[in-house]
Amino acid sequence: MRITDSRYDRDRQRLTVACRLIVHEARTQTIRQATGLSGDRIRKLYRDYFFTERPVRRRRGKSPRQMSFFRRSPAHELEAAALGALLRQCGFLGRPQVLYRPGLEEVAHFCDVYETFRSLCPATAITFEHAWHLLHVLARLDEFVLARCPDCQATWIRDTLDLLPDNCAACRADPPD
Ligand SMILES: [Zn+2]
């Protein structure tokens, strides 16, 4: 009985997290990876709860995979750095294992981080999927890393393979004296 109860609780938790991801317009593939639910169950969830009652946009196609998105404008760069700083503060960076088998609690925690970020930057162009991609890139501590700008000491995202730019978007827009 206890096992059944705990399975039921786990399944309910899975569905709760999946609903949060649907509200954030995550793609089916991302929801599958993050919750372990099958594509069929996600589509059913979407149909049963979100299609008529509470319409949300369903994004199709591949998830964003380009870091160039975060370099589109100084605002994109600064917001990506703010999100990166939140992810680091909340313990998401430097643990590559979080990327391959994220626990439900970690995914729920990531939703908290993204929602906090949206409350700080309500007009941001960084979607949930972009944020999820940024997490995967930064957690690898490889090509892109959070670093201190050498000119103003603010947190920025440095491309470790690129020599330029060598300081943050704010310093480039308004060079320090
Ligand atoms: Zn700077």
Residues whose N, C-alpha, C, O or C-beta is under 5 A from the ligand:
A	BS01	ZN	C149 D151 C152 Q153 N167 C168 C171
